[in-house]
C-alpha cells in the first residue's frame, strides 16, 4: 500500500494557509484531476486523495488534531461537529466544481482567427510557388515556440489573396475549437510589369527616329525577352498585344494564360545641337505642318469648328 502523503502537500498549501487558501487549492486540484477533464488512469486515485485531505483540513477541529497527532488522529475526528467542514465541505466543494464545469462547457468559445502576411514576387504570384512560414505559437504552455507551415501559393494569385489553414489560429476557450490561420499573400510591386486581371502590361520606350522609321524592340516578358516589330510611323501610346504571355488562368496548362500588353512610349529628343535643330526644322518645312502632324491638324480643325460656331 502506498504511503500516505501529508495533507498540506496533497493540496499544495502551507501549514499556515487560511480557510480561503485551502478551499481555492482544493478546487484547483479537484478540477485538474476530475474524470471529466483528466483521462489519466491515476487521476481518480489522486482525486480521492485530494478529497480526503480537504475533508480534514477544511474542518477546524479535525485540522487542529491532525496538526498535533498526524494521521493517527484522522480516524477519531468528529466530522459532525463543524458543518462547514469535513465531508459536508467536500460535498459542497464538489457541487461547486460540477457547476463550474457545466458553466465552462456552456461557455465554449471558438478561438480567434490569426493573420499572417506572406510576401511573394510578381513572378511567384504569376506561376505559383511553395513557401515555408514560421508562426509564433498561441498556446500558453508553448510560449516562445514557433510552428512551421508550407503554404502553396497557386498560379495566378492576386495581391490580398488568402490561404486558410484550418485549426491553426488562437486556441479555443472552454473546450471550443481553435481558430484558423489566414495567410494573406502580398505581391511585391514589379519595376516593369503591372497586372490587370490576367493580362500583364508594360511600357517600352523607343526613340523618335525608331518610331518614325520602324524598328525591332526587345520586350521583357514573364518568360524572358522577346523581339517585337514596331512598324514605321508608330505613335506614342500605341498598344501591341503579345498573346499568351500573361498570367496563367489556373494551375493546369490547359487553363491558358492572359496576354501581355505592350505600350510604346516615344521619347521626344531634347538637348538638340544647332545642327540637329536645323535638320528637324528643314524636315518640318519640307514635309509641311499638316503632313508632319496629322493628329494635331485634325485637333485644331475641331477646335476651330467648335469655337467659330
Secondary structure, 3 states (H helix, E strand, C coil): CCCCCCHHHHHCCCCCCCHHHHHHHHHHHHHHHCCCCCCCCCHHHHHHHHHHHHHHHCCHHHHHHHHHHHHHHHHHCCCCCCCCCHHHHHHHHHHHHHHHHHHHHHCCECCCCEEEEEEECHHHHHHCEEEEEEEECCCHHHCCCEEEEEEEECCCCCCCCEEEECCCCCCCECCCCCCCEEEEEEECCCCCCEEECCEEEEEEEEEHHHHHHCEEEEEEECCEEEEEEECCCCCCCCEEEECCCCCECCCCHHHCECCEEEEEEEECCCCCCHHHHHHHHHHHHHHCHHHHCHHHHHHHHHHHHHHHC
